[in-house]
Amino acid sequence: MKTQYPNNTSISSKINVFFAEMELELTAILSWWESNMKDIQNGGFYGKMDGHGKIFPTADKGVIQHTRLLWTFSAAAIQTGNEAYKKIAEQTFRYIISNFIDDVYGGVYWSISATSKVKVTKKQIYAQAFAIYAFSEYYRLTKDVEALQYADEIFFLIEKYSFDTEKGGYLEAFSKDWQLLDDLRLSDKDINEAKTMNTHLHILEAYTNLYRAQKTEIVKKALSRLIQCFLDQFINPFTHHLHLFFNEDWHLKSSAISYGHDIECSWLLYEAVVVLGDETLMDQVHDVTIEMANATLHGGVKKDHSLIYEKDGMHTDHTRHWWPQAEAVIGFWNAWKLSGDFKYQEASLNCWEFIKSHILNKEVGEWHWSVNEQYIPDYSQDVAGSWKSPYHNGRMCLEIMNRRCQ
């Protein structure tokens, strides 16, 4: 549906500024990473810059950070035609396949040292998914068949070892040789359960991109099954929030609401069904997308137009993390495009204004990890590192830039 702007020159002007700022911010983010975080001596990117701007050149390097960087520079090169982005993507791809790939058992390692010695060998499915996501995007940029081969290999490993053929869904974490681990957690703050929304969301994202890169029936089947899993298991049909943690038998093990994941899932799920091309599923997901965006808008957005982190029972975490703000800009814009309801457009624009005022790191560059209710940044958290890369904020810019033409 082609939604028309209101007949208001000030709104139209604001929209034009918004699009222009997305292009400028993308350039600023990627230039910062190239100038500050490239490890010229050892290859790849430095594993850590703390909240005060200090680089730790001997810090371990994570596969999540590097695959996210590969995806971002590849996607930016596709979108802009910038040859410098393509060159960095090529360098990052070579670094990943030379250092993170397990040549014996397949898949990607969790982390390596600054000098490329393997440190943590576990096969976290979340990380395997990001490898597929990144390799697929790099293939779309370069048509390098080697990248597609790696993406396919990891897809088949996930389907072989992680997919629960009896009960559905994907199990979380495996040893180097693909034995199920006792400690399945993605991070220390997570619950040790067999099936999580977060991992499934990024498998969904990965399989969507793999199917976009090459339309095979086996990936189509897996992607369709994943979309249905979200509709059947993860999305609460009454609250329109996500269920986060389940045991192996799909018994719910958490009550928290993660507003950033809600709004991220809303647009990723719709993107998945569009790429899949299933008209029947598309109608259903269209409505679910808007319902999830509406639940996020009314439950998680504050008067200052920011998105809070999460809520669990009577406890609410009012911290404004960087990544939910980025996902809110995309998710609300997407909901506006689908529904024609300008409250979502307003929410997207206003969240970007909040980001400019409070999340952009004007001292060091890039974005702050988070700010509290008084808008004081959390300098104890990294500006860049294993969990902080230009994936969320870079993708925000790219998604909005892409939607300018729609």
Buried (B, 14 or more C-beta within 10 A) or exposed (E): EEEEEEEEEEBEEBBEEBBEBBBEBBBBBBEBBBEBBBBEEBBBBBBBBBBEBEBBEEBBBBBBBBBBBBBBBBBBBBBBEBEBBBEBBBBBBEBBBEBBBBEEEBBBBBBBBBEBEBBBBBBBBBBBBBBBBBBBBBBBBBEBEBBBEBBBBBBEBBBEBBBBEEEBBBBBBBEBEBEBBEEBBBEEEBBBBBBBBBBBBBBBBBBBBBBBBEEEEEBBEBBBEBBEBBBEBBBBEEBBBBBBBBEBEBEEBBEBBBBBBBBBBBBBBBBBBBBBEBEEBBEBBBEBBBBBBBBBBEBBBEEBBBBBBBBEEEEBBEBBBBBBBBBBBBBBBBBBBBBEBEBBBBBBBBBBBBBEEBBBBEEBBBBBBBBEEEBEBBBEBBBBBBBBBBBBBBBBBBBBBEBEEE
